[in-house]
Amino acid sequence: MKPGLRQRVRGGEVVLGTFIKTAAHQVAEVVGRSGLDFAILDAEHAPFDQPSLDRVVLGAASVGLPCLVRVADLTPAPIGQCLDLGAAGVLAPHVASAQAAGQVVAAVKYAAGQRGFSPSTRAGGYGATPAADYLARADRESSVWCQIEDAAALDHLDEIAAVDAVDCLFLGRADLALSLGVASPGDPRVLDAVRATAEAGRRHGRAVGVYLSDMGEARDLLALGITVLACGSDQSFLLAQGRRIREDLDRTIDERDRQ
């Protein structure tokens, strides 16, 4: 049996995914047929509500695509609802301390004692799965990814990485640049923060992930020990392809007119 996403991430396997920002189940179905390893539904910055999350998670499940939800904040109830729908885990924004990481873990893991339990959800097989089996599987398979995107987090990387149930330290370089007061994610201070996060992950056996807009920098990121790559989004894929075919046609017309 193929390992689940959490086991692959914790095992150090290189995995590739993307963000989904369109609240349509068909998008998840198409992404799932592309060969990517996971998708992240962006409920922080895109117009997802609970019914649309329900549909998109189901669309992803129909093609075996593990999907996490980037939640808007660390409030426990919405995190639990995402997992009840069948999401593979959560990407928690702005985790800047071990306390915040622990708050996310408590919202995700039944063993932590704060996640409300109901076996009647999709994740629980609508009541068909024995409760004890569901509890064990949910805690075993649910992923906790903590987004490192604040200057304050850089002083607590080891403490965050030491939280045992955290599976991935996921770098948000755009917000990190903003928090550090620099103009670009390519600024040396952001690069130093990326290296420091990778080193903290290595010290504590945690995977480190990052968003990248294209695969051109993948080699350098892999060399740092970063194994979770989220490249682009459904929106950026459409934009890039639209621009490409527009440029192709314009070039063809220019060549015709020069003849």
ChimeraX attribute file (.defattr): number of C-alpha atoms within 10 A of each C-alpha:
attribute: neighborCount
match mode: 1-to-1
recipient: residues
	/A:1	3
	/A:2	6
	/A:3	10
	/A:4	14
	/A:5	21
	/A:6	19
	/A:7	16
	/A:8	15
	/A:9	21
	/A:10	17
	/A:11	14
	/A:12	16
	/A:13	14
	/A:14	16
	/A:15	17
	/A:16	16
	/A:17	23
	/A:18	23
	/A:19	24
	/A:20	24
	/A:21	20
	/A:22	20
	/A:23	21
	/A:24	16
	/A:25	18
	/A:26	14
	/A:27	16
	/A:28	30
	/A:29	20
	/A:30	15
	/A:31	23
	/A:32	23
	/A:33	12
	/A:34	9
	/A:35	11
	/A:36	15
	/A:37	21
	/A:38	25
	/A:39	25
	/A:40	24
	/A:41	28
	/A:42	22
	/A:43	21
	/A:44	16
	/A:45	11
	/A:46	14
	/A:47	12
	/A:48	20
	/A:49	10
	/A:50	12
	/A:51	10
	/A:52	15
	/A:53	24
	/A:54	20
	/A:55	17
	/A:56	25
	/A:57	27
	/A:58	21
	/A:59	21
	/A:60	25
	/A:61	18
	/A:62	13
	/A:63	14
	/A:64	14
	/A:65	27
	/A:66	23
	/A:67	29
	/A:68	26
	/A:69	26
	/A:70	24
	/A:71	21
	/A:72	17
	/A:73	16
	/A:74	20
	/A:75	13
	/A:76	17
	/A:77	13
	/A:78	15
	/A:79	24
	/A:80	22
	/A:81	19
	/A:82	23
	/A:83	25
	/A:84	22
	/A:85	20
	/A:86	24
	/A:87	29
	/A:88	27
	/A:89	25
	/A:90	27
	/A:91	28
	/A:92	27
	/A:93	23
	/A:94	23
	/A:95	28
	/A:96	22
	/A:97	20
	/A:98	18
	/A:99	13
	/A:100	17
	/A:101	26
	/A:102	18
	/A:103	17
	/A:104	26
	/A:105	29
	/A:106	18
	/A:107	25
	/A:108	29
	/A:109	24
	/A:110	17
	/A:111	14
	/A:112	13
	/A:113	12
	/A:114	16
	/A:115	18
	/A:116	14
	/A:117	14
	/A:118	15
	/A:119	18
	/A:120	14
	/A:121	16
	/A:122	17
	/A:123	20
	/A:124	23
	/A:125	15
	/A:126	11
	/A:127	14
	/A:128	12
	/A:129	14
	/A:130	11
	/A:131	16
	/A:132	10
	/A:133	10
	/A:134	18
	/A:135	18
	/A:136	13
	/A:137	13
	/A:138	22
	/A:139	15
	/A:140	14
	/A:141	16
	/A:142	24
	/A:143	29
	/A:144	24
	/A:145	29
	/A:146	29
	/A:147	24
	/A:148	31
	/A:149	25
	/A:150	22
	/A:151	19
	/A:152	16
	/A:153	21
	/A:154	19
	/A:155	13
	/A:156	17
	/A:157	23
	/A:158	19
	/A:159	16
	/A:160	27
	/A:161	27
	/A:162	18
	/A:163	16
	/A:164	13
	/A:165	21
	/A:166	20
	/A:167	23
	/A:168	27
	/A:169	28
	/A:170	27
	/A:171	27
	/A:172	22
	/A:173	24
	/A:174	18
	/A:175	17
	/A:176	25
	/A:177	23
	/A:178	16
	/A:179	14
	/A:180	19
	/A:181	11
	/A:182	15
	/A:183	10
	/A:184	16
	/A:185	17
	/A:186	12
	/A:187	13
	/A:188	12
	/A:189	16
	/A:190	23
	/A:191	14
	/A:192	11
	/A:193	22
	/A:194	25
	/A:195	16
	/A:196	17
	/A:197	28
	/A:198	24
	/A:199	19
	/A:200	23
	/A:201	24
	/A:202	16
	/A:203	12
	/A:204	15
	/A:205	17
	/A:206	27
	/A:207	28
	/A:208	32
	/A:209	31
	/A:210	21
	/A:211	19
	/A:212	19
	/A:213	13
	/A:214	11
	/A:215	12
	/A:216	9
	/A:217	10
	/A:218	16
	/A:219	10
	/A:220	10
	/A:221	21
	/A:222	14
	/A:223	9
	/A:224	17
	/A:225	18
	/A:226	31
	/A:227	23
	/A:228	26
	/A:229	23
	/A:230	24
	/A:231	20
	/A:232	17
	/A:233	23
	/A:234	17
	/A:235	12
	/A:236	16
	/A:237	14
	/A:238	11
	/A:239	11
	/A:240	11
	/A:241	11
	/A:242	12
	/A:243	12
	/A:244	12
	/A:245	11
	/A:246	12
	/A:247	12
	/A:248	12
	/A:249	12
	/A:250	12
	/A:251	12
	/A:252	11
	/A:253	11
	/A:254	11
	/A:255	10
	/A:256	9
	/A:257	8
	/A:258	6
	/A:259	5
